[in-house]
Amino acid sequence: MGGIVVQTLAFGLAGPASSMATDMTEGIIDRFRALPMSRSSFLLGHLMAEMTAKLLVLVVLCASGLVVGWRIRADVPHALAGFGLLLLFAFAMSWIGRR
């Protein structure tokens, strides 16, 4: 199941990358520059929304895997470390999609 999760997280970066590119070409960034907010707010907002979506994808994939018989064979700290690595991979893919 690990390969499916990694593939899903990696292939899911096309949508957010294209939405951010659309935001940049349609002038939304210019509108945000006129507001009293930090320059990183737009990027961090996109990143937080994407990471929330990736967490939801991870939960749905794990829940559906548990329904069909997949089980975690490690103890709790190792399982949490594995999920943490998957989220770190999703974070890295998010930054790659921004380039």
Backbone as a printed PyTorch tensor [residue, N CA C, xyz], in Angstrom:
tensor([[[  0.8240,  -1.1960,   0.0000],
         [  0.0000,   0.0000,   0.0000],
         [  0.8660,   1.2570,   0.0000]],

        [[  2.0810,   1.1650,   0.5130],
         [  2.9410,   2.3400,   0.5990],
         [  3.2240,   2.9790,  -0.7430]],

        [[  3.3970,   2.1450,  -1.7790],
         [  3.6660,   2.6780,  -3.1060],
         [  2.4890,   3.4540,  -3.6690]],

        [[  1.2910,   2.9670,  -3.3810],
         [  0.0870,   3.6520,  -3.8670],
         [ -0.0470,   5.0190,  -3.2020]],

        [[  0.2390,   5.0860,  -1.9290],
         [  0.1290,   6.3610,  -1.2060],
         [  1.1490,   7.3600,  -1.7290]],

        [[  2.3820,   6.9190,  -1.9230],
         [  3.4290,   7.8130,  -2.4290],
         [  3.0770,   8.2980,  -3.8330]],

        [[  2.5850,   7.3850,  -4.6720],
         [  2.2040,   7.7640,  -6.0260],
         [  1.0510,   8.7630,  -6.0060]],

        [[  0.0750,   8.5470,  -5.1550],
         [ -1.0540,   9.4650,  -5.0560],
         [ -0.6090,  10.8370,  -4.5840]],

        [[  0.2730,  10.8870,  -3.6010],
         [  0.7720,  12.1650,  -3.1090],
         [  1.6040,  12.8770,  -4.1640]],

        [[  2.3940,  12.1320,  -4.9290],
         [  3.2450,  12.7570,  -5.9460],
         [  2.4280,  13.2730,  -7.1270]],

        [[  1.4420,  12.5020,  -7.5730],
         [  0.6540,  12.9030,  -8.7300],
         [ -0.3760,  13.9640,  -8.3910]],

        [[ -0.6060,  14.2080,  -7.1220],
         [ -1.5890,  15.2080,  -6.7280],
         [ -1.0710,  16.6230,  -6.7530]],

        [[  0.1480,  16.8490,  -7.2080],
         [  0.6950,  18.2050,  -7.1810],
         [  0.3590,  19.0090,  -8.4250]],

        [[ -0.1740,  18.3890,  -9.4450],
         [ -0.4740,  19.1180, -10.6840],
         [ -1.5970,  20.1290, -10.4910]],

        [[ -2.6330,  19.7590,  -9.7670],
         [ -3.7610,  20.6700,  -9.5630],
         [ -3.3970,  21.9320,  -8.7980]],

        [[ -2.7750,  21.8010,  -7.6110],
         [ -2.3910,  23.0020,  -6.8760],
         [ -1.3620,  23.8680,  -7.6020]],

        [[ -0.4550,  23.2400,  -8.3410],
         [  0.5350,  24.0220,  -9.0800],
         [ -0.1390,  24.8380, -10.1810]],

        [[ -1.1050,  24.2400, -10.8620],
         [ -1.7870,  24.9920, -11.9230],
         [ -2.6990,  26.0630, -11.3450]],

        [[ -3.3000,  25.8110, -10.1760],
         [ -4.1400,  26.8540,  -9.5770],
         [ -3.3060,  28.0380,  -9.1030]],

        [[ -2.1200,  27.7670,  -8.6090],
         [ -1.2570,  28.8640,  -8.1900],
         [ -0.7590,  29.6530,  -9.4020]],

        [[ -0.4540,  28.9530, -10.4950],
         [ -0.0380,  29.6420, -11.7190],
         [ -1.1740,  30.5010, -12.2580]],

        [[ -2.3950,  30.0130, -12.1690],
         [ -3.5580,  30.7930, -12.6020],
         [ -3.7190,  32.0360, -11.7460]],

        [[ -3.5470,  31.8800, -10.4360],
         [ -3.6410,  33.0340,  -9.5430],
         [ -2.6000,  34.0950,  -9.8950]],

        [[ -1.4280,  33.6660, -10.2830],
         [ -0.3660,  34.6190, -10.5970],
         [ -0.6160,  35.3360, -11.9220]],

        [[ -1.2260,  34.6470, -12.8950],
         [ -1.4410,  35.2780, -14.1960],
         [ -2.7110,  36.1150, -14.2570]],

        [[ -3.6710,  35.8800, -13.3700],
         [ -4.9360,  36.6160, -13.4220],
         [ -4.9480,  37.8850, -12.5760]],

        [[ -3.8510,  38.2080, -11.9580],
         [ -3.7680,  39.4640, -11.2400],
         [ -4.1630,  39.4110,  -9.7750]],

        [[ -4.4000,  38.2390,  -9.2480],
         [ -4.7680,  38.1410,  -7.8370],
         [ -3.6030,  38.5710,  -6.9490]],

        [[ -2.3970,  38.2360,  -7.3720],
         [ -1.2130,  38.6280,  -6.5980],
         [ -1.1080,  40.1500,  -6.5370]],

        [[ -1.4240,  40.8140,  -7.6270],
         [ -1.3810,  42.2810,  -7.6260],
         [ -2.4050,  42.8590,  -6.6520]],

        [[ -3.5530,  42.2380,  -6.5640],
         [ -4.5590,  42.7050,  -5.6000],
         [ -4.0970,  42.4960,  -4.1660]],

        [[ -3.4360,  41.3500,  -3.9180],
         [ -2.9460,  41.0820,  -2.5670],
         [ -1.8320,  42.0350,  -2.1680]],

        [[ -1.0560,  42.5160,  -3.1240],
         [  0.0260,  43.4530,  -2.8100],
         [ -0.5170,  44.7710,  -2.2700]],

        [[ -1.7530,  45.1030,  -2.6510],
         [ -2.3530,  46.3490,  -2.1790],
         [ -2.8940,  46.2140,  -0.7540]],

        [[ -2.9930,  45.0040,  -0.2520],
         [ -3.5280,  44.7760,   1.0940],
         [ -2.4190,  44.8080,   2.1350]],

        [[ -2.7670,  45.1740,   3.3660],
         [ -1.7500,  45.1930,   4.4330],
         [ -1.5220,  43.7940,   5.0100]],

        [[ -0.8450,  42.9610,   4.2650],
         [ -0.5330,  41.6030,   4.7210],
         [  0.8820,  41.2450,   4.2830]],

        [[  1.4420,  40.2510,   4.9350],
         [  2.8200,  39.8850,   4.5980],
         [  2.8670,  39.2240,   3.2270]],

        [[  4.0210,  39.2990,   2.5990],
         [  4.1750,  38.7660,   1.2440],
         [  4.0930,  37.2460,   1.2280]],

        [[  4.4360,  36.6120,   2.3370],
         [  4.4360,  35.1530,   2.3670],
         [  3.0640,  34.5580,   2.6730]],

        [[  2.0920,  35.3790,   2.9940],
         [  0.7770,  34.8700,   3.3700],
         [  0.1120,  34.0870,   2.2470]],

        [[  0.2350,  34.5630,   1.0270],
         [ -0.3720,  33.8820,  -0.1100],
         [  0.2330,  32.4920,  -0.2940]],

        [[  1.5500,  32.4240,  -0.2590],
         [  2.2360,  31.1500,  -0.4420],
         [  1.9540,  30.1970,   0.7090]],

        [[  2.0060,  30.6950,   1.9310],
         [  1.7350,  29.8460,   3.0890],
         [  0.2800,  29.3940,   3.1300]],

        [[ -0.6250,  30.2390,   2.6960],
         [ -2.0300,  29.8500,   2.6320],
         [ -2.2510,  28.7200,   1.6460]],

        [[ -1.6400,  28.8330,   0.4770],
         [ -1.7250,  27.7480,  -0.5040],
         [ -1.1150,  26.4670,   0.0530]],

        [[  0.0330,  26.5990,   0.7050],
         [  0.7220,  25.4370,   1.2460],
         [ -0.0980,  24.7640,   2.3420]],

        [[ -0.6740,  25.5500,   3.2380],
         [ -1.4790,  24.9730,   4.3170],
         [ -2.7350,  24.2850,   3.7680]],

        [[ -3.3690,  24.8870,   2.7740],
         [ -4.5450,  24.2600,   2.1690],
         [ -4.1620,  22.9580,   1.4770]],

        [[ -3.0370,  22.9580,   0.8020],
         [ -2.6010,  21.7500,   0.1130],
         [ -2.2150,  20.6500,   1.0960]],

        [[ -1.5410,  21.0190,   2.1720],
         [ -1.1620,  20.0120,   3.1650],
         [ -2.3950,  19.4420,   3.8710]],

        [[ -3.4090,  20.2640,   4.0820],
         [ -4.6560,  19.7610,   4.6650],
         [ -5.3150,  18.7690,   3.7130]],

        [[ -5.3040,  19.0780,   2.4300],
         [ -5.8620,  18.1590,   1.4360],
         [ -5.0550,  16.8600,   1.3840]],

        [[ -3.7360,  16.9570,   1.4620],
         [ -2.8950,  15.7600,   1.4410],
         [ -3.1240,  14.8970,   2.6780]],

        [[ -3.3410,  15.5280,   3.8230],
         [ -3.6440,  14.7850,   5.0450],
         [ -4.9760,  14.0520,   4.9010]],

        [[ -5.9490,  14.7040,   4.3000],
         [ -7.2430,  14.0640,   4.0620],
         [ -7.0860,  12.8780,   3.1080]],

        [[ -6.2720,  13.0320,   2.0670],
         [ -6.0100,  11.9270,   1.1380],
         [ -5.3680,  10.7620,   1.8750]],

        [[ -4.4170,  11.0510,   2.7410],
         [ -3.7400,  10.0060,   3.4990],
         [ -4.7130,   9.2720,   4.4160]],

        [[ -5.6020,   9.9990,   5.0640],
         [ -6.5870,   9.3820,   5.9490],
         [ -7.5480,   8.4970,   5.1560]],

        [[ -8.0200,   8.9920,   4.0150],
         [ -8.9500,   8.2070,   3.1970],
         [ -8.2780,   6.9480,   2.6600]],

        [[ -7.0450,   7.0620,   2.1810],
         [ -6.3450,   5.8880,   1.6720],
         [ -6.0860,   4.8610,   2.7660]],

        [[ -5.7050,   5.3180,   3.9460],
         [ -5.4560,   4.3850,   5.0450],
         [ -6.7520,   3.7370,   5.5200]],

        [[ -7.8210,   4.5040,   5.6020],
         [ -9.1090,   3.9450,   6.0150],
         [ -9.6090,   2.9160,   5.0100]],

        [[ -9.4980,   3.2300,   3.7270],
         [ -9.9370,   2.2610,   2.7230],
         [ -9.0300,   1.0320,   2.7120]],

        [[ -7.7550,   1.2130,   2.9660],
         [ -6.8560,   0.0660,   3.0820],
         [ -7.2020,  -0.8100,   4.2610]],

        [[ -7.5410,  -0.2120,   5.3880],
         [ -7.9440,  -0.9900,   6.5570],
         [ -9.2270,  -1.7650,   6.2950]],

        [[-10.1300,  -1.1960,   5.5200],
         [-11.3910,  -1.8750,   5.2040],
         [-11.1390,  -3.1350,   4.3820]],

        [[-10.1840,  -3.0810,   3.4590],
         [ -9.9320,  -4.2320,   2.6000],
         [ -8.8930,  -5.1960,   3.1680]],

        [[ -8.3960,  -4.9460,   4.3720],
         [ -7.5290,  -5.9200,   5.0140],
         [ -6.1000,  -5.5100,   5.2610]],

        [[ -5.7230,  -4.3020,   4.8940],
         [ -4.3510,  -3.8520,   5.1520],
         [ -4.1960,  -3.5780,   6.6390]],

        [[ -3.0950,  -3.9960,   7.2010],
         [ -2.8220,  -3.7710,   8.6160],
         [ -1.4110,  -3.2110,   8.7860]],

        [[ -1.2450,  -2.4040,   9.8060],
         [  0.0830,  -1.8770,  10.1490],
         [  0.7500,  -2.9170,  11.0390]],

        [[  1.9240,  -3.3750,  10.6360],
         [  2.6120,  -4.4280,  11.3820],
         [  3.6480,  -3.8790,  12.3620]],

        [[  3.8100,  -2.5950,  12.4070],
         [  4.8120,  -1.9760,  13.2850],
         [  4.1210,  -1.4520,  14.5510]],

        [[  4.9430,  -1.0460,  15.5140],
         [  4.3820,  -0.4390,  16.7120],
         [  3.9810,   1.0050,  16.4130]],

        [[  3.3380,   1.6360,  17.3670],
         [  2.7650,   2.9640,  17.1580],
         [  3.8230,   4.0160,  16.8010]],

        [[  4.9640,   4.1060,  17.5080],
         [  5.9480,   5.1290,  17.1220],
         [  6.4680,   4.9700,  15.6910]],

        [[  6.6960,   3.7210,  15.2710],
         [  7.1760,   3.5120,  13.9090],
         [  6.0940,   3.8210,  12.8830]],

        [[  4.8570,   3.4960,  13.1980],
         [  3.7590,   3.8190,  12.2830],
         [  3.5970,   5.3320,  12.1530]],

        [[  3.6660,   6.0470,  13.2630],
         [  3.5700,   7.5130,  13.2090],
         [  4.7460,   8.1230,  12.4560]],

        [[  5.9290,   7.5290,  12.6280],
         [  7.0930,   8.0080,  11.8800],
         [  6.8970,   7.7820,  10.3850]],

        [[  6.3060,   6.6640,  10.0120],
         [  6.0270,   6.4020,   8.6000],
         [  5.0420,   7.4050,   8.0220]],

        [[  3.9750,   7.7020,   8.7770],
         [  3.0160,   8.6980,   8.3170],
         [  3.6460,  10.0910,   8.2640]],

        [[  4.5470,  10.3640,   9.2080],
         [  5.2640,  11.6350,   9.1870],
         [  6.1440,  11.7590,   7.9510]],

        [[  6.8020,  10.6650,   7.5660],
         [  7.6140,  10.6790,   6.3470],
         [  6.7450,  10.8890,   5.1070]],

        [[  5.5590,  10.2960,   5.0910],
         [  4.6570,  10.5100,   3.9590],
         [  4.2280,  11.9710,   3.8740]],

        [[  3.9440,  12.5940,   5.0090],
         [  3.5750,  14.0120,   5.0010],
         [  4.7610,  14.8910,   4.6200]],

        [[  5.9530,  14.5120,   5.0350],
         [  7.1540,  15.2490,   4.6340],
         [  7.3760,  15.1280,   3.1290]],

        [[  7.1250,  13.9440,   2.5810],
         [  7.2160,  13.7550,   1.1340],
         [  6.1830,  14.6230,   0.4190]],

        [[  4.9630,  14.6810,   0.9540],
         [  3.9220,  15.5280,   0.3570],
         [  4.3260,  16.9910,   0.4110]],

        [[  4.9450,  17.4080,   1.5040],
         [  5.4280,  18.7820,   1.6350],
         [  6.4880,  19.0840,   0.5800]],

        [[  7.4190,  18.1440,   0.3900],
         [  8.4680,  18.3280,  -0.6190],
         [  7.8720,  18.3950,  -2.0210]],

        [[  6.8870,  17.5500,  -2.3000],
         [  6.2380,  17.5840,  -3.6120],
         [  5.4870,  18.9040,  -3.8190]],

        [[  4.9630,  19.4620,  -2.7440],
         [  4.2770,  20.7540,  -2.8520],
         [  5.2500,  21.8470,  -3.2620]],

        [[  6.4410,  21.8490,  -2.6980],
         [  7.4320,  22.8560,  -3.0600],
         [  7.9680,  22.6420,  -4.4610]],

        [[  8.1030,  21.3730,  -4.8760],
         [  8.5490,  21.1010,  -6.2450],
         [  7.4950,  21.6020,  -7.2360]],

        [[  6.2350,  21.4260,  -6.8910],
         [  5.1590,  21.8890,  -7.7650],
         [  5.0880,  23.3980,  -7.8720]],

        [[  5.6680,  24.1120,  -6.9600],
         [  5.6340,  25.5690,  -6.9740],
         [  6.7050,  26.1630,  -7.8830]],

        [[  7.6800,  25.3850,  -8.2720],
         [  8.7930,  25.9040,  -9.0750],
         [  8.4190,  26.0540, -10.4830]]])
